Amino acid sequence: MAKQLEINELWLERIREQVEGLEYGSVQIVVHDGRIVQIERTERKRFDTVQRSPAAVQRRVNQA
């Protein structure tokens, strides 16, 4: 049978801090023997691609 997860206000605050401000990504909580031992945060940054006009593309081709 699974152990009861031990969690207190300190861990709740740590989790809240990691999730706060996260736009794209994930927060993973690692549990060993029913206790939180680690929080992993992976953040992704998304950048919009710049659309070039056909004239700008043609100028680059002519310069090469």
C-alpha positions in Angstrom: 0.0 0.0 0.0 1.2 3.5 -0.8 2.5 5.7 2.0 0.7 8.8 2.9 2.4 11.8 1.3 4.0 14.2 3.8 3.5 17.8 2.8 3.7 21.0 4.8 3.4 24.7 4.2 7.1 25.0 3.4 6.8 22.6 0.4 3.5 24.2 -0.7 5.3 27.6 -0.8 8.3 26.1 -2.7 5.9 24.6 -5.3 4.0 27.9 -5.6 7.3 29.8 -6.2 8.2 27.4 -9.0 4.9 27.6 -10.8 4.6 31.4 -10.4 5.5 33.3 -13.5 5.8 30.1 -15.6 4.4 30.7 -19.1 5.5 27.6 -20.9 7.1 24.6 -19.2 6.6 22.2 -16.4 7.1 21.6 -12.7 7.9 18.1 -11.6 7.7 17.0 -8.0 9.9 14.1 -7.0 8.7 11.9 -4.1 10.7 9.2 -2.3 9.1 7.1 0.5 6.1 9.4 0.7 8.2 12.5 1.1 8.8 15.3 -1.4 12.6 15.4 -2.0 12.9 17.6 -5.1 11.2 20.0 -7.4 12.3 20.3 -11.0 11.3 23.3 -13.1 11.7 23.3 -16.9 10.9 26.5 -18.6 10.5 27.0 -22.3 10.9 30.3 -24.2 9.0 30.8 -27.3 10.1 33.4 -29.9 7.9 34.5 -32.8 9.6 34.1 -36.1 10.1 37.3 -38.1 8.2 37.2 -41.4 10.2 38.7 -44.2 8.7 40.4 -47.2 9.3 38.8 -50.6 11.4 41.9 -51.6 13.7 41.5 -48.6 14.2 37.8 -49.5 15.0 38.7 -53.1 17.6 41.3 -52.0 19.3 38.6 -49.8 19.4 36.2 -52.8 20.9 38.9 -55.1 23.6 39.7 -52.5 24.8 36.1 -52.4 
